Amino acid sequence: MSLTILNAADVLAQLGSYDTIIDARSESEFELDHLPGAVNWPTLNDEERVLIGTMYVQVNQFEAKKRGAAMAARNIANHIERHVISKPKDWKPLTYCWRGGKRSGSLSLILDQIGFRVTLVAGGYKAFRAAMLLDIPLRVERLQFQVICGTTGSGKTRLLQELASAGAQVLDLEALASHRSSVLGAIPGRPQPSQKHFDSLVWDALRQFDPQRVVYVESESKKVGNVAIPTALVERMRASPCLDLTLPMDERVGLLMEDYDFFVQDTAHFCDRLDVLTEMRGKAVVNGWKEQVIAGQVRGVVHELLTQHYDPVYLQSMRRNFVQYGQARAISPDDRSVPAMRRLALQILN
């Protein structure tokens, strides 16, 4: 037998050494969060878990365990038929479940008996997450960040994308969060990850960076939409050197019209989203914006949103929270276009 049981901290350190990371939990548990790169092979699916849990309460544990074992055996057999038959003898899987190890242990035992070199996470997902949360501050401390600052519409995301294309290390928190960070930043059709999954995505990105090279990141607040950035990362960003990206107002409005085209195309949705600003800007102002949107004057509303809401709030926040913002190096592309951002990215890196 070659089954290895490792504690979560050791698994954390060598996560990239496994050929397949197998999450033996149910579909809904997996969707909420999972180890980076994991695949879902439920030992019991959502419906079966409910059935067995009900049997535990209404009948007894022994009958529930028998029924659960039969279900688990069938599911594991299906996973082996579907995914394992083609694996070579030197295939090295890592398996885990929630905490107790029964679901992943059943799968691991059979894989081990076949002859594969199986590793099981002691304490399962719960132990891994605890170790991961402790590891995030350690990784953050080793990295050097350069913060891309700039008012809304100045092209921070476009610049980050071009820096990444040019080979720079980039931490795109908005991409990980599936949100554009502002109060109007929700992206239609793209739900945000759970807080737990966002934490995992951030850790996975951090662990791949070279500490000897700069990591470029956008100046974010503590939250991106509904998910919170790990505290250690927020504090490190706020203490880091800044680059101040600027664009003329007309270019900023044009960029937002392009990047938020779904608002231009769906004015009813735009009006609904504007309601979130009522408490801050007042009902009369928001209703005025909505009337302009309905009249097709979206560009004017975007201009007013920038001058009356976003710019004052952003500049106040930057001066209060980013300690090196006052010494930021000013940078500016020729215009809002991708080629212009690409040229600016190369200038920054060279």
ROBATI-319158 format. One record per residue (C-alpha): residue number from 1; chain; x, z negated, y. Coordinates in steps of 0.001 Angstrom, whole numbers, plus 500000, padded with zeros to 6 digits. Layout:
BEGIN
+-----+----+--------+--------+--------+
|   i | ch |     xx |     zz |     yy |
+-----+----+--------+--------+--------+
| NUM |  A |      X |      Z |      Y |
...
+-----+----+--------+--------+--------+
This chain:
BEGIN
+-----+----+--------+--------+--------+
|   i | ch |     xx |     zz |     yy |
+-----+----+--------+--------+--------+
|   1 |  A | 500000 | 500000 | 500000 |
|   2 |  A | 501261 | 500854 | 503503 |
|   3 |  A | 498534 | 499392 | 505755 |
|   4 |  A | 500090 | 497852 | 508875 |
|   5 |  A | 498273 | 495408 | 511136 |
|   6 |  A | 499703 | 495249 | 514662 |
|   7 |  A | 498774 | 493075 | 517616 |
|   8 |  A | 497384 | 494826 | 520663 |
|   9 |  A | 500519 | 494440 | 522794 |
|  10 |  A | 502628 | 496278 | 520193 |
|  11 |  A | 500015 | 499019 | 519863 |
|  12 |  A | 499984 | 499343 | 523651 |
|  13 |  A | 503723 | 499973 | 523697 |
|  14 |  A | 503679 | 502682 | 521032 |
|  15 |  A | 500286 | 504307 | 521507 |
|  16 |  A | 501786 | 507784 | 521638 |
|  17 |  A | 503361 | 507505 | 518188 |
|  18 |  A | 500116 | 507922 | 516211 |
|  19 |  A | 498774 | 511282 | 515059 |
|  20 |  A | 495120 | 510267 | 515416 |
|  21 |  A | 493522 | 507242 | 517089 |
|  22 |  A | 490236 | 506466 | 515317 |
|  23 |  A | 487480 | 504398 | 516909 |
|  24 |  A | 485237 | 503164 | 514089 |
|  25 |  A | 482575 | 501756 | 516428 |
|  26 |  A | 479190 | 503324 | 517149 |
|  27 |  A | 478610 | 506204 | 519547 |
|  28 |  A | 477350 | 504037 | 522430 |
|  29 |  A | 480297 | 501627 | 522142 |
|  30 |  A | 482690 | 504569 | 522178 |
|  31 |  A | 480979 | 506135 | 525201 |
|  32 |  A | 481286 | 502931 | 527216 |
|  33 |  A | 485062 | 502929 | 526718 |
|  34 |  A | 487714 | 503659 | 524098 |
|  35 |  A | 491457 | 503837 | 523679 |
|  36 |  A | 493009 | 506864 | 525425 |
|  37 |  A | 492858 | 509934 | 523197 |
|  38 |  A | 490657 | 508275 | 520566 |
|  39 |  A | 488147 | 510117 | 518399 |
|  40 |  A | 484902 | 508509 | 517263 |
|  41 |  A | 484295 | 508080 | 513518 |
|  42 |  A | 481453 | 505536 | 513384 |
|  43 |  A | 481415 | 503361 | 510291 |
|  44 |  A | 477871 | 502506 | 511333 |
|  45 |  A | 476091 | 504588 | 513963 |
|  46 |  A | 473856 | 503140 | 516687 |
|  47 |  A | 470661 | 503356 | 514665 |
|  48 |  A | 472294 | 501827 | 511586 |
|  49 |  A | 473762 | 498946 | 513604 |
|  50 |  A | 470314 | 498049 | 514917 |
|  51 |  A | 468842 | 498250 | 511423 |
|  52 |  A | 471511 | 496020 | 509862 |
|  53 |  A | 471397 | 493573 | 512769 |
|  54 |  A | 467644 | 493238 | 512374 |
|  55 |  A | 468053 | 492690 | 508630 |
|  56 |  A | 470611 | 489934 | 509312 |
|  57 |  A | 467980 | 488063 | 511346 |
|  58 |  A | 464762 | 488872 | 509473 |
|  59 |  A | 465974 | 488913 | 505841 |
|  60 |  A | 469412 | 487373 | 505220 |
|  61 |  A | 473113 | 488116 | 505650 |
|  62 |  A | 473735 | 488971 | 502006 |
|  63 |  A | 471043 | 491675 | 501868 |
|  64 |  A | 472194 | 493019 | 505240 |
|  65 |  A | 475806 | 493227 | 504059 |
|  66 |  A | 474810 | 495139 | 500913 |
|  67 |  A | 472774 | 497654 | 502884 |
|  68 |  A | 475475 | 497921 | 505537 |
|  69 |  A | 478153 | 498531 | 502912 |
|  70 |  A | 476150 | 501408 | 501431 |
|  71 |  A | 475728 | 502996 | 504852 |
|  72 |  A | 479382 | 502480 | 505757 |
|  73 |  A | 480563 | 503996 | 502474 |
|  74 |  A | 478480 | 507126 | 503035 |
|  75 |  A | 479701 | 507504 | 506613 |
|  76 |  A | 483343 | 506992 | 505670 |
|  77 |  A | 482982 | 509560 | 502876 |
|  78 |  A | 481587 | 512036 | 505398 |
|  79 |  A | 484479 | 511400 | 507808 |
|  80 |  A | 486994 | 511965 | 505029 |
|  81 |  A | 485295 | 515201 | 503940 |
|  82 |  A | 485050 | 516423 | 507509 |
|  83 |  A | 488347 | 515289 | 509039 |
|  84 |  A | 490835 | 513994 | 506461 |
|  85 |  A | 490952 | 516494 | 503601 |
|  86 |  A | 493194 | 518821 | 505595 |
|  87 |  A | 495618 | 516095 | 506732 |
|  88 |  A | 499200 | 516139 | 505373 |
|  89 |  A | 500646 | 513166 | 503510 |
|  90 |  A | 502721 | 512042 | 506535 |
|  91 |  A | 499650 | 511816 | 508819 |
|  92 |  A | 499736 | 508485 | 510712 |
|  93 |  A | 496351 | 507239 | 511990 |
|  94 |  A | 495615 | 504184 | 514120 |
|  95 |  A | 492210 | 502561 | 513582 |
|  96 |  A | 490221 | 499940 | 515431 |
|  97 |  A | 486683 | 498634 | 515942 |
|  98 |  A | 485266 | 495961 | 518242 |
|  99 |  A | 487010 | 492731 | 517294 |
| 100 |  A | 486533 | 491436 | 513767 |
| 101 |  A | 487966 | 494466 | 511992 |
| 102 |  A | 485284 | 494902 | 509324 |
| 103 |  A | 484310 | 498446 | 510322 |
| 104 |  A | 487832 | 499711 | 510936 |
| 105 |  A | 489117 | 497646 | 508013 |
| 106 |  A | 486798 | 499431 | 505576 |
| 107 |  A | 487962 | 502832 | 506777 |
| 108 |  A | 491613 | 501761 | 506869 |
| 109 |  A | 491535 | 500420 | 503312 |
| 110 |  A | 490324 | 503732 | 501922 |
| 111 |  A | 492821 | 505757 | 503980 |
| 112 |  A | 495554 | 503416 | 502809 |
| 113 |  A | 494515 | 503792 | 499179 |
| 114 |  A | 494737 | 507568 | 499572 |
| 115 |  A | 498362 | 507106 | 500605 |
| 116 |  A | 498370 | 507498 | 504395 |
| 117 |  A | 500438 | 505247 | 506680 |
| 118 |  A | 497579 | 503484 | 508462 |
| 119 |  A | 497901 | 501037 | 511365 |
| 120 |  A | 495046 | 498696 | 512247 |
| 121 |  A | 494695 | 497048 | 515680 |
| 122 |  A | 494400 | 493280 | 515215 |
| 123 |  A | 491541 | 492058 | 517364 |
| 124 |  A | 490282 | 495601 | 517877 |
| 125 |  A | 489188 | 497137 | 521165 |
| 126 |  A | 488625 | 493741 | 522783 |
| 127 |  A | 492240 | 492670 | 522220 |
| 128 |  A | 493561 | 496068 | 523310 |
| 129 |  A | 491609 | 495946 | 526575 |
| 130 |  A | 492864 | 492432 | 527344 |
| 131 |  A | 496469 | 493559 | 526763 |
| 132 |  A | 495914 | 496716 | 528826 |
| 133 |  A | 494574 | 494760 | 531820 |
| 134 |  A | 497668 | 492557 | 531718 |
| 135 |  A | 499889 | 495636 | 531503 |
| 136 |  A | 498458 | 497436 | 534560 |
| 137 |  A | 500137 | 495160 | 537166 |
| 138 |  A | 503471 | 495442 | 535338 |
| 139 |  A | 503329 | 499233 | 535400 |
| 140 |  A | 502189 | 499324 | 539024 |
| 141 |  A | 505089 | 497098 | 540083 |
| 142 |  A | 507637 | 499526 | 538606 |
| 143 |  A | 506250 | 502565 | 540450 |
| 144 |  A | 506920 | 503892 | 543964 |
| 145 |  A | 503879 | 505255 | 545740 |
| 146 |  A | 503468 | 507572 | 548705 |
| 147 |  A | 499973 | 507355 | 550175 |
| 148 |  A | 498293 | 510491 | 551528 |
| 149 |  A | 496217 | 509289 | 554486 |
| 150 |  A | 493876 | 511323 | 556653 |
| 151 |  A | 490357 | 511270 | 557990 |
| 152 |  A | 487481 | 512708 | 555950 |
| 153 |  A | 487778 | 516478 | 555572 |
| 154 |  A | 491491 | 516640 | 556311 |
| 155 |  A | 492202 | 518002 | 552825 |
| 156 |  A | 493751 | 515024 | 551039 |
| 157 |  A | 492383 | 516039 | 547642 |
| 158 |  A | 493468 | 519666 | 548076 |
| 159 |  A | 496949 | 518513 | 549016 |
| 160 |  A | 497140 | 516191 | 546002 |
| 161 |  A | 496123 | 519072 | 543734 |
| 162 |  A | 498828 | 521300 | 545177 |
| 163 |  A | 501429 | 518542 | 544890 |
| 164 |  A | 500506 | 518217 | 541203 |
| 165 |  A | 500714 | 522003 | 540742 |
| 166 |  A | 504188 | 521917 | 542289 |
| 167 |  A | 505328 | 519359 | 539709 |
| 168 |  A | 504876 | 516113 | 541633 |
| 169 |  A | 503498 | 512959 | 540037 |
| 170 |  A | 499931 | 512515 | 541296 |
| 171 |  A | 497386 | 509762 | 540693 |
| 172 |  A | 494020 | 511315 | 541561 |
| 173 |  A | 491692 | 508317 | 541523 |
| 174 |  A | 488680 | 510318 | 542696 |
| 175 |  A | 489069 | 512734 | 539793 |
| 176 |  A | 489297 | 509815 | 537346 |
| 177 |  A | 486232 | 508192 | 538935 |
| 178 |  A | 484204 | 511445 | 539149 |
| 179 |  A | 483372 | 510600 | 542759 |
| 180 |  A | 484577 | 511644 | 546214 |
| 181 |  A | 484748 | 508042 | 547368 |
| 182 |  A | 482536 | 508174 | 550481 |
| 183 |  A | 478930 | 506987 | 550665 |
| 184 |  A | 477937 | 510635 | 550178 |
| 185 |  A | 480576 | 511204 | 547506 |
| 186 |  A | 478469 | 511260 | 544332 |
| 187 |  A | 478922 | 514583 | 542507 |
| 188 |  A | 475682 | 516099 | 541120 |
| 189 |  A | 475713 | 516374 | 537321 |
| 190 |  A | 478854 | 514255 | 536945 |
| 191 |  A | 478097 | 510614 | 536153 |
| 192 |  A | 480836 | 508112 | 536873 |
| 193 |  A | 482656 | 506437 | 533994 |
| 194 |  A | 481942 | 502806 | 533215 |
| 195 |  A | 484239 | 500294 | 534894 |
| 196 |  A | 485937 | 499670 | 531542 |
| 197 |  A | 486565 | 503366 | 530955 |
| 198 |  A | 487842 | 503850 | 534506 |
| 199 |  A | 490342 | 501028 | 533915 |
| 200 |  A | 491494 | 502783 | 530743 |
| 201 |  A | 491835 | 506118 | 532536 |
| 202 |  A | 493923 | 504515 | 535283 |
| 203 |  A | 496176 | 502755 | 532768 |
| 204 |  A | 496608 | 505966 | 530787 |
| 205 |  A | 497687 | 507796 | 533950 |
| 206 |  A | 500064 | 505026 | 535036 |
| 207 |  A | 501847 | 504854 | 531689 |
| 208 |  A | 502814 | 508518 | 531885 |
| 209 |  A | 504627 | 508285 | 535237 |
| 210 |  A | 508411 | 508197 | 535583 |
| 211 |  A | 509348 | 505096 | 537640 |
| 212 |  A | 512299 | 506996 | 539094 |
| 213 |  A | 510011 | 509490 | 540849 |
| 214 |  A | 507448 | 509031 | 543612 |
| 215 |  A | 503741 | 508931 | 542731 |
| 216 |  A | 501417 | 510483 | 545330 |
| 217 |  A | 497996 | 508895 | 545746 |
| 218 |  A | 495153 | 509155 | 548247 |
| 219 |  A | 494319 | 506282 | 550607 |
| 220 |  A | 491288 | 504799 | 548873 |
| 221 |  A | 489267 | 501676 | 549539 |
| 222 |  A | 488870 | 499055 | 546809 |
| 223 |  A | 486073 | 501037 | 545160 |
| 224 |  A | 485554 | 504716 | 544381 |
| 225 |  A | 481804 | 504993 | 544188 |
| 226 |  A | 480657 | 502325 | 541740 |
| 227 |  A | 484007 | 501619 | 540076 |
| 228 |  A | 486693 | 499265 | 541382 |
| 229 |  A | 490377 | 500168 | 541480 |
| 230 |  A | 492545 | 497541 | 539720 |
| 231 |  A | 493542 | 494905 | 542272 |
| 232 |  A | 497281 | 495200 | 541640 |
| 233 |  A | 497120 | 498942 | 542281 |
| 234 |  A | 495122 | 498504 | 545514 |
| 235 |  A | 497642 | 495976 | 546816 |
| 236 |  A | 500597 | 498178 | 545886 |
| 237 |  A | 499048 | 501216 | 547588 |
| 238 |  A | 498336 | 499259 | 550752 |
| 239 |  A | 501955 | 498147 | 550978 |
| 240 |  A | 503389 | 501641 | 550377 |
| 241 |  A | 504726 | 504284 | 552826 |
| 242 |  A | 502122 | 506692 | 554202 |
| 243 |  A | 501818 | 510350 | 555123 |
| 244 |  A | 499174 | 511095 | 557772 |
| 245 |  A | 497437 | 514421 | 557093 |
| 246 |  A | 495626 | 516024 | 560028 |
| 247 |  A | 493454 | 519102 | 560545 |
| 248 |  A | 491557 | 520337 | 563619 |
| 249 |  A | 487887 | 519346 | 563680 |
| 250 |  A | 486578 | 522887 | 563040 |
| 251 |  A | 488801 | 523160 | 559957 |
| 252 |  A | 487618 | 519773 | 558692 |
| 253 |  A | 483969 | 520744 | 559076 |
| 254 |  A | 484637 | 524035 | 557301 |
| 255 |  A | 486440 | 522272 | 554446 |
| 256 |  A | 483553 | 519844 | 553927 |
| 257 |  A | 481035 | 522696 | 554003 |
| 258 |  A | 483040 | 524268 | 551166 |
| 259 |  A | 483667 | 521130 | 549112 |
| 260 |  A | 480126 | 519786 | 549528 |
| 261 |  A | 478417 | 523128 | 549110 |
| 262 |  A | 475784 | 521485 | 546897 |
| 263 |  A | 474469 | 519713 | 550004 |
| 264 |  A | 474315 | 523009 | 551882 |
| 265 |  A | 472410 | 524605 | 549003 |
| 266 |  A | 470101 | 521648 | 548352 |
| 267 |  A | 469045 | 520272 | 551730 |
| 268 |  A | 466413 | 517980 | 550162 |
| 269 |  A | 469152 | 516251 | 548176 |
| 270 |  A | 471293 | 516011 | 551324 |
| 271 |  A | 468441 | 514321 | 553183 |
| 272 |  A | 467902 | 511867 | 550333 |
| 273 |  A | 471580 | 510923 | 550365 |
| 274 |  A | 471611 | 510477 | 554156 |
| 275 |  A | 469162 | 507603 | 553701 |
| 276 |  A | 472033 | 505399 | 552476 |
| 277 |  A | 473393 | 505437 | 556051 |
| 278 |  A | 470193 | 504028 | 557585 |
| 279 |  A | 471367 | 500422 | 557563 |
| 280 |  A | 474655 | 501299 | 559272 |
| 281 |  A | 473523 | 504008 | 561720 |
| 282 |  A | 469876 | 503201 | 562274 |
| 283 |  A | 466692 | 504963 | 561254 |
| 284 |  A | 466411 | 507072 | 564418 |
| 285 |  A | 469911 | 508537 | 564059 |
| 286 |  A | 469514 | 509271 | 560341 |
| 287 |  A | 466085 | 510844 | 560885 |
| 288 |  A | 467637 | 513027 | 563577 |
| 289 |  A | 470295 | 514198 | 561140 |
| 290 |  A | 467663 | 514940 | 558522 |
| 291 |  A | 465659 | 517006 | 560994 |
| 292 |  A | 468767 | 519050 | 561810 |
| 293 |  A | 469481 | 519591 | 558107 |
| 294 |  A | 465918 | 520809 | 557502 |
| 295 |  A | 466302 | 523147 | 560491 |
| 296 |  A | 469434 | 524654 | 558893 |
| 297 |  A | 471878 | 522991 | 561285 |
| 298 |  A | 474033 | 521485 | 558518 |
| 299 |  A | 477318 | 522232 | 560258 |
| 300 |  A | 476270 | 520233 | 563306 |
| 301 |  A | 475266 | 517283 | 561128 |
| 302 |  A | 478632 | 517348 | 559357 |
| 303 |  A | 480389 | 517306 | 562752 |
| 304 |  A | 478335 | 514303 | 563887 |
| 305 |  A | 478867 | 512481 | 560596 |
| 306 |  A | 482612 | 512805 | 561114 |
| 307 |  A | 482723 | 511765 | 564765 |
| 308 |  A | 480043 | 509058 | 564672 |
| 309 |  A | 480484 | 507556 | 561213 |
| 310 |  A | 483445 | 508558 | 559061 |
| 311 |  A | 486279 | 508699 | 561605 |
| 312 |  A | 485677 | 505305 | 563271 |
| 313 |  A | 485176 | 503563 | 559920 |
| 314 |  A | 488223 | 505232 | 558339 |
| 315 |  A | 490644 | 504566 | 561181 |
| 316 |  A | 489562 | 500938 | 561460 |
| 317 |  A | 490035 | 500458 | 557720 |
| 318 |  A | 493456 | 502133 | 557655 |
| 319 |  A | 494834 | 500062 | 560530 |
| 320 |  A | 493537 | 496875 | 558937 |
| 321 |  A | 494562 | 497469 | 555331 |
| 322 |  A | 497552 | 499849 | 555062 |
| 323 |  A | 500509 | 497981 | 556515 |
| 324 |  A | 502732 | 501070 | 556954 |
| 325 |  A | 500031 | 503332 | 558393 |
| 326 |  A | 501366 | 502856 | 561925 |
| 327 |  A | 504703 | 504358 | 560850 |
| 328 |  A | 503175 | 507202 | 558837 |
| 329 |  A | 504901 | 510573 | 558963 |
| 330 |  A | 502523 | 513157 | 560448 |
| 331 |  A | 501904 | 516252 | 558321 |
| 332 |  A | 499613 | 519202 | 558971 |
| 333 |  A | 498919 | 522452 | 557100 |
| 334 |  A | 498406 | 525765 | 558897 |
| 335 |  A | 494707 | 525621 | 557979 |
| 336 |  A | 492377 | 524243 | 555293 |
| 337 |  A | 493082 | 526981 | 552725 |
| 338 |  A | 494636 | 526346 | 549336 |
| 339 |  A | 497704 | 528542 | 550121 |
| 340 |  A | 498299 | 526492 | 553283 |
| 341 |  A | 498056 | 523256 | 551299 |
| 342 |  A | 500457 | 524711 | 548754 |
| 343 |  A | 503018 | 525472 | 551455 |
| 344 |  A | 502648 | 521956 | 552842 |
| 345 |  A | 503098 | 520444 | 549376 |
| 346 |  A | 506344 | 522327 | 548924 |
| 347 |  A | 507554 | 521187 | 552337 |
| 348 |  A | 506865 | 517567 | 551403 |
| 349 |  A | 508699 | 517876 | 548085 |
| 350 |  A | 511667 | 519713 | 549545 |
+-----+----+--------+--------+--------+
